[in-house]
Amino acid sequence: MTDLHIVILAGPHDRINCPVTTVLEKNHKLDGIAWFKDEETGAWYPADAWTNDDKKTEIAMVFPELKVNQEIELGLDKNGPADKESLLKKKQVTVAKKSEKEYDIKINEESLTTLHVNDRNRPFLHPFIGPFGDPITRNYPMQIGIPGETKDHPHHTSIWTAYGEVNEVDHWSVEKMAGTQETKSVPVASSGVAVGRIVLLNEWKNKFGEFDITERREMRFFNLPRGHQTIDFTVTLKAVNDDVKFGDTKEGGLLSVRVATSMDGDKGGRIENCYGAIGERECWGKQAPWVDYSGNVKGNRVGFAMLEHPSSFRHPTYWHVRDYGLFSANPFGLKHFTKGKLNGDYTLKKGGSIEFVYRLIAHAGDATTAKIKEKYLDYICSPEIKEI
């Protein structure tokens, strides 16, 4: 054993399939899988550990179930259980570099998605495999000719980040003068027992190769079963060469999803937000901490919930969510969303940065059956991990 002991505090709620990350007070120089043991019960709790950008130790764990006010005291064991190899077999998130432009992500040897970089103007995740083993984002424009799929908006690339007016450059569409997000490096592409992590360092360039913004995008893919698939996104934009103006336009989403065509709101899909608003008319252009978009895929009800963390820029965000399948968080398009009552222009001073923080959950059923209200609480007020 080592001198690192932690306590898990569930808080005043039951927790089901709950991911937890925390930054420890000290740098314990842990890297990779860390095994924690409950000396009272003999149970083992695997975690992932790494040194973050602040030179502190960060750990991630996933708890299948915690009861109200449950407390679990754990101690780090450098050796782990004798049968750790069998315990870990098929129970990891794997991030594998397939090529210079593709990274495959699997959970327990089942495909979740593929990250594409330096392709189609910007990074994106596609295909995205849902709770019942079928893709739940639209395949067009990456795949052409799939029966029944709509073919509008060729810049809607499954799951992506983009914005339509950045120093007067269109970083949303794929028109002739549209900007691009070039991935300069992928400093982190790590597998794990609780979480797989990918970090992208991108430059947002105009058609002449000039850029005023750099982006650090971190994606965390948690080891949760189908029906509870969860990805955390942190997008940090920095003005490097000059001030950067984000103009007021509805055309953009700092996190965007194009759902499968059969899920579209005008084909029986359901859009709803945390306040009970339903449909495009009640949800489009409105502020809310989360929005859910559900519908049918091959006879199964499935959905996406997009949750925004309170630390995110201009929380709670406005939502650009449409019956034709677009689903995106847009904190800048206020003039459009409020019919001219407010202006969302924002100038980021040179050297400054802004951060956008989201959780995306792919679930079975709709927002109610998937307990998205409870999942949002897990996100913004997760169980605590404290050193003792």
C-alpha positions as CSV (number, residue, x, y, z in Angstrom):
1,M,0.0,0.0,0.0
2,T,1.0,3.7,-0.4
3,D,0.1,6.7,1.6
4,L,-2.6,7.7,-1.0
5,H,-6.1,7.1,0.5
6,I,-9.3,8.5,-0.9
7,V,-13.0,8.5,0.1
8,I,-15.9,8.4,-2.3
9,L,-18.8,10.5,-1.2
10,A,-22.0,9.7,-3.1
11,G,-24.0,12.7,-1.8
12,P,-27.7,12.8,-1.2
13,H,-28.7,10.9,-4.4
14,D,-28.5,7.4,-5.8
15,R,-26.0,7.2,-8.7
16,I,-26.2,4.8,-11.6
17,N,-23.4,4.4,-14.2
18,C,-21.8,7.6,-12.9
19,P,-18.4,8.8,-14.2
20,V,-16.3,10.9,-11.8
21,T,-13.1,12.8,-12.4
22,T,-11.1,14.8,-9.8
23,V,-7.9,16.6,-9.5
24,L,-5.9,15.5,-6.4
25,E,-4.3,18.0,-4.1
26,K,-0.8,16.7,-4.8
27,N,1.0,15.3,-7.8
28,H,1.3,11.6,-7.0
29,K,3.1,10.9,-10.3
30,L,0.6,8.3,-11.3
31,D,0.2,7.4,-15.0
32,G,-2.1,4.7,-16.4
33,I,-4.3,2.3,-14.4
34,A,-4.4,2.9,-10.6
35,W,-5.9,0.2,-8.4
36,F,-7.7,1.2,-5.3
37,K,-8.9,-1.3,-2.7
38,D,-11.6,-1.2,-0.1
39,E,-9.9,-2.9,2.9
40,E,-13.2,-3.5,4.6
41,T,-14.8,-5.5,1.8
42,G,-11.8,-6.5,-0.3
43,A,-13.4,-5.0,-3.4
44,W,-11.2,-3.4,-6.1
45,Y,-11.8,-0.2,-7.8
46,P,-9.7,0.6,-11.0
47,A,-9.1,4.2,-12.0
48,D,-7.2,6.0,-14.7
49,A,-4.6,8.5,-13.6
50,W,-2.5,11.1,-15.4
51,T,-0.7,14.4,-14.9
52,N,-2.8,17.3,-16.2
53,D,-1.7,20.6,-17.7
54,D,-1.4,22.1,-14.2
55,K,1.1,19.4,-13.2
56,K,-1.3,17.8,-10.8
57,T,-2.6,14.2,-10.7
58,E,-6.1,13.7,-12.1
59,I,-8.0,10.5,-11.8
60,A,-11.2,9.1,-13.4
61,M,-13.4,6.4,-12.1
62,V,-16.8,4.9,-13.1
63,F,-19.3,3.8,-10.5
64,P,-22.0,1.4,-11.7
65,E,-24.0,2.1,-8.5
66,L,-23.7,4.3,-5.5
67,K,-26.4,4.6,-2.8
68,V,-27.6,7.8,-1.2
69,N,-24.9,9.2,1.2
70,Q,-22.7,6.1,0.7
71,E,-19.1,6.5,1.6
72,I,-16.3,4.3,0.5
73,E,-12.8,4.5,1.8
74,L,-10.1,3.3,-0.6
75,G,-6.3,2.9,-0.6
76,L,-4.0,2.8,-3.6
77,D,-2.3,-0.5,-4.1
78,K,0.6,-0.3,-6.7
79,N,0.4,-4.0,-7.4
80,G,-3.4,-4.4,-7.9
81,P,-5.3,-7.7,-7.6
82,A,-3.6,-11.0,-8.5
83,D,-6.2,-11.5,-11.2
84,K,-6.1,-8.0,-12.6
85,E,-5.5,-9.1,-16.2
86,S,-8.7,-11.2,-16.2
87,L,-10.6,-8.4,-14.5
88,L,-9.5,-6.0,-17.2
89,K,-10.2,-8.3,-20.2
90,K,-12.7,-6.7,-22.5
91,K,-13.4,-4.0,-19.9
92,Q,-11.6,-1.0,-21.2
93,V,-11.9,2.0,-23.5
94,T,-9.5,1.7,-26.4
95,V,-8.3,4.6,-28.5
96,A,-6.4,3.3,-31.5
97,K,-4.7,5.3,-34.2
98,K,-5.9,3.8,-37.5
99,S,-4.2,6.3,-39.8
100,E,-2.8,9.8,-39.7
101,K,-6.4,11.0,-40.1
102,E,-8.4,8.5,-38.1
103,Y,-8.6,7.2,-34.5
104,D,-11.0,4.4,-33.6
105,I,-12.7,4.4,-30.2
106,K,-14.1,1.2,-28.7
107,I,-15.8,0.4,-25.4
108,N,-15.3,-3.2,-24.2
109,E,-14.3,-4.1,-27.7
110,E,-17.5,-2.7,-29.2
111,S,-17.1,0.2,-31.7
112,L,-18.4,3.6,-30.5
113,T,-17.1,6.0,-33.1
114,T,-14.1,7.2,-35.2
115,L,-12.4,10.5,-34.9
116,H,-11.5,12.1,-38.3
117,V,-9.0,14.9,-38.4
118,N,-7.8,17.1,-41.3
119,D,-10.7,15.9,-43.4
120,R,-13.8,17.9,-44.6
121,N,-12.8,21.2,-43.2
122,R,-12.8,20.2,-39.5
123,P,-12.5,17.3,-37.0
124,F,-15.6,15.2,-36.5
125,L,-16.8,11.9,-35.0
126,H,-18.4,9.4,-37.4
127,P,-20.1,7.0,-37.4
128,F,-21.5,7.1,-33.9
129,I,-22.9,3.7,-32.8
130,G,-25.9,4.0,-30.5
131,P,-27.5,1.9,-27.8
132,F,-28.7,-0.9,-30.0
133,G,-25.7,-1.2,-32.3
134,D,-26.9,1.0,-35.1
135,P,-25.5,4.5,-36.1
136,I,-27.6,7.3,-34.6
137,T,-26.0,10.2,-36.5
138,R,-26.6,10.9,-40.1
139,N,-24.1,9.4,-42.5
140,Y,-24.3,12.0,-45.3
141,P,-22.1,13.6,-46.5
142,M,-19.4,11.1,-45.4
143,Q,-21.4,8.3,-47.0
144,I,-23.5,8.9,-50.1
145,G,-26.6,7.1,-51.3
146,I,-28.0,5.6,-48.1
147,P,-31.7,5.0,-48.7
148,G,-34.0,7.4,-46.8
149,E,-31.3,9.8,-45.7
150,T,-31.6,13.5,-46.2
151,K,-28.9,15.3,-48.3
152,D,-29.1,18.9,-47.1
153,H,-26.4,20.9,-45.3
154,P,-23.2,19.1,-46.4
155,H,-21.3,20.8,-43.5
156,H,-23.2,18.8,-40.9
157,T,-20.6,16.1,-40.2
158,S,-22.2,13.9,-37.5
159,I,-20.6,15.3,-34.3
160,W,-18.4,18.4,-34.6
161,T,-17.5,21.9,-33.4
162,A,-17.7,25.0,-35.7
163,Y,-18.9,28.6,-35.8
164,G,-20.0,30.8,-38.7
165,E,-18.5,34.2,-38.0
166,V,-14.9,34.4,-36.6
167,N,-13.2,37.7,-37.6
168,E,-15.6,37.6,-40.5
169,V,-14.5,34.1,-41.6
170,D,-17.1,31.5,-42.1
171,H,-16.0,28.5,-40.0
172,W,-19.4,26.8,-40.3
173,S,-20.2,26.0,-43.9
174,V,-18.1,24.3,-46.6
175,E,-18.6,27.1,-49.1
176,K,-15.7,28.3,-51.3
177,M,-14.3,30.8,-48.9
178,A,-15.1,28.8,-45.7
179,G,-12.4,28.4,-43.1
180,T,-10.8,25.2,-41.9
181,Q,-9.8,23.7,-38.6
182,E,-6.4,22.1,-39.1
183,T,-5.3,19.6,-36.5
184,K,-1.6,20.3,-35.9
185,S,-1.1,17.6,-33.3
186,V,-2.8,15.0,-31.2
187,P,-0.7,15.1,-27.9
188,V,-3.0,12.7,-26.1
189,A,-4.7,9.5,-27.5
190,S,-4.9,7.2,-24.5
191,S,-6.9,4.1,-23.6
192,G,-8.1,3.4,-20.1
193,V,-10.1,1.3,-17.8
194,A,-12.5,4.1,-16.9
195,V,-11.9,6.7,-19.7
196,G,-10.2,7.0,-23.0
197,R,-8.9,10.5,-23.8
198,I,-8.1,12.4,-26.9
199,V,-6.6,15.9,-27.0
200,L,-6.5,17.9,-30.3
201,L,-4.5,21.0,-31.0
202,N,-6.2,22.8,-33.9
203,E,-5.7,26.1,-35.8
204,W,-8.8,27.8,-37.2
205,K,-7.5,29.1,-40.6
206,N,-9.0,31.2,-43.4
207,K,-8.6,30.2,-47.1
208,F,-5.2,32.0,-47.2
209,G,-3.8,29.9,-44.4
210,E,-3.9,32.7,-41.8
211,F,-5.2,32.1,-38.3
212,D,-6.1,34.1,-35.3
213,I,-7.4,31.2,-33.1
214,T,-5.9,28.1,-31.7
215,E,-8.0,25.5,-30.1
216,R,-7.4,22.8,-27.6
217,R,-10.2,20.2,-27.7
218,E,-10.3,17.4,-25.1
219,M,-12.7,14.5,-25.5
220,R,-13.2,11.9,-22.7
221,F,-15.0,8.7,-23.6
222,F,-16.2,6.9,-20.5
223,N,-16.4,3.2,-19.9
224,L,-20.2,2.9,-19.8
225,P,-22.5,0.4,-21.4
226,R,-24.5,1.0,-24.5
227,G,-27.5,3.0,-23.5
228,H,-25.4,5.2,-21.2
229,Q,-22.6,6.2,-23.6
230,T,-21.0,9.4,-22.4
231,I,-18.5,11.8,-23.8
232,D,-17.2,14.9,-22.2
233,F,-16.0,17.8,-24.4
234,T,-13.9,20.7,-23.4
235,V,-13.2,23.2,-26.2
236,T,-10.8,26.0,-25.4
237,L,-10.3,28.8,-27.9
238,K,-7.4,31.3,-27.6
239,A,-6.8,34.5,-29.6
240,V,-3.1,34.3,-30.6
241,N,-2.3,36.9,-33.3
242,D,-4.9,39.6,-32.8
243,D,-8.2,40.3,-31.1
244,V,-10.9,37.9,-32.4
245,K,-14.5,38.9,-32.9
246,F,-17.2,36.2,-32.8
247,G,-20.1,37.7,-34.7
248,D,-23.7,37.2,-34.0
249,T,-25.1,34.5,-36.2
250,K,-27.3,31.5,-35.7
251,E,-25.0,29.5,-38.0
252,G,-22.8,27.6,-35.5
253,G,-22.5,25.2,-32.6
254,L,-19.6,24.9,-30.2
255,L,-20.8,21.3,-30.0
256,S,-23.1,20.1,-32.8
257,V,-24.8,16.9,-33.7
258,R,-26.8,15.9,-36.8
259,V,-29.1,13.1,-35.7
260,A,-30.0,10.1,-37.9
261,T,-32.7,11.1,-40.4
262,S,-35.3,8.8,-38.9
263,M,-34.9,10.7,-35.6
264,D,-35.7,14.1,-37.2
265,G,-38.4,16.1,-35.4
266,D,-40.5,16.3,-38.6
267,K,-40.4,12.5,-38.8
268,G,-41.7,11.7,-35.3
269,G,-38.6,12.7,-33.3
270,R,-38.9,14.6,-30.0
271,I,-36.9,17.7,-29.0
272,E,-37.2,18.7,-25.3
273,N,-35.3,20.8,-22.8
274,C,-34.8,20.8,-19.1
275,Y,-37.8,23.1,-18.5
276,G,-40.3,20.9,-20.3
277,A,-40.4,22.8,-23.6
278,I,-41.1,20.4,-26.5
279,G,-40.4,20.7,-30.2
280,E,-38.4,23.1,-32.3
281,R,-40.9,26.0,-31.7
282,E,-40.4,25.9,-28.0
283,C,-36.7,24.9,-27.8
284,W,-35.0,26.7,-30.8
285,G,-33.3,29.9,-29.7
286,K,-34.0,29.4,-26.0
287,Q,-31.6,29.2,-23.2
288,A,-31.4,25.9,-21.2
289,P,-28.7,23.9,-19.3
290,W,-29.6,20.8,-21.4
291,V,-31.6,19.7,-24.5
292,D,-32.5,16.2,-25.6
293,Y,-33.3,14.9,-29.1
294,S,-34.8,11.5,-29.4
295,G,-36.4,9.4,-32.1
296,N,-36.6,6.0,-33.8
297,V,-33.7,4.1,-35.4
298,K,-34.6,0.8,-36.9
299,G,-37.5,0.4,-34.6
300,N,-35.7,1.4,-31.4
301,R,-36.2,4.6,-29.5
302,V,-32.8,6.3,-29.0
303,G,-31.6,9.8,-28.2
304,F,-28.8,12.3,-27.5
305,A,-28.8,14.5,-24.5
306,M,-26.4,17.5,-24.7
307,L,-25.6,18.9,-21.3
308,E,-23.8,22.2,-20.7
309,H,-21.6,22.7,-17.6
310,P,-22.1,25.9,-15.6
311,S,-18.5,26.7,-16.1
312,S,-19.0,27.0,-19.9
313,F,-18.9,30.4,-21.5
314,R,-22.2,32.3,-21.3
315,H,-24.0,29.4,-19.5
316,P,-26.8,28.6,-20.0
317,T,-26.3,28.5,-23.7
318,Y,-28.8,29.2,-26.5
319,W,-29.8,26.2,-28.7
320,H,-29.9,26.0,-32.5
321,V,-32.0,22.9,-32.7
322,R,-34.1,22.1,-35.7
323,D,-36.8,19.6,-36.8
324,Y,-34.6,18.6,-39.7
325,G,-32.1,17.0,-37.4
326,L,-29.6,19.7,-36.4
327,F,-28.8,20.0,-32.7
328,S,-26.2,22.5,-31.5
329,A,-25.2,24.8,-28.7
330,N,-24.7,28.4,-29.8
331,P,-23.9,31.1,-27.2
332,F,-23.3,33.9,-29.7
333,G,-26.4,34.1,-32.0
334,L,-28.5,36.2,-29.6
335,K,-29.7,38.7,-32.2
336,H,-31.3,35.9,-34.1
337,F,-32.6,34.0,-31.1
338,T,-34.1,37.1,-29.4
339,K,-35.5,38.8,-32.6
340,G,-33.0,41.7,-32.2
341,K,-33.5,42.3,-28.5
342,L,-30.0,41.3,-27.6
343,N,-26.6,41.2,-29.5
344,G,-24.3,38.3,-29.1
345,D,-21.1,39.8,-30.6
346,Y,-18.1,39.0,-28.5
347,T,-14.5,40.2,-28.9
348,L,-11.8,38.0,-27.4
349,K,-8.7,40.0,-26.7
350,K,-5.3,38.9,-28.0
351,G,-3.9,36.3,-25.5
352,G,-7.2,35.6,-23.9
353,S,-9.2,32.4,-24.0
354,I,-12.7,31.1,-23.6
355,E,-13.9,27.6,-22.7
356,F,-16.9,25.6,-23.7
357,V,-17.7,22.5,-21.6
358,Y,-20.3,19.9,-22.5
359,R,-21.3,16.3,-21.9
360,L,-23.0,14.3,-24.7
361,I,-25.0,11.2,-23.7
362,A,-26.3,8.6,-26.2
363,H,-29.2,6.8,-24.6
364,A,-32.1,4.4,-25.1
365,G,-35.6,5.8,-24.9
366,D,-36.4,9.5,-24.4
367,A,-35.2,12.1,-21.9
368,T,-37.5,10.8,-19.2
369,T,-36.8,7.1,-19.5
370,A,-33.0,7.9,-19.7
371,K,-33.2,9.9,-16.5
372,I,-31.4,12.9,-18.1
373,K,-32.5,15.2,-15.2
374,E,-30.5,12.9,-12.8
375,K,-27.7,12.6,-15.3
376,Y,-27.3,16.4,-15.4
377,L,-27.0,16.4,-11.6
378,D,-24.3,13.7,-11.9
379,Y,-22.5,16.0,-14.3
380,I,-22.6,19.3,-12.4
381,C,-22.6,17.9,-8.9
382,S,-20.9,14.5,-9.2
383,P,-19.9,12.3,-6.2
384,E,-16.8,13.6,-4.5
385,I,-13.4,12.0,-4.4
386,K,-11.3,13.3,-1.5
387,E,-7.9,12.6,-0.3
388,I,-7.8,11.5,3.4
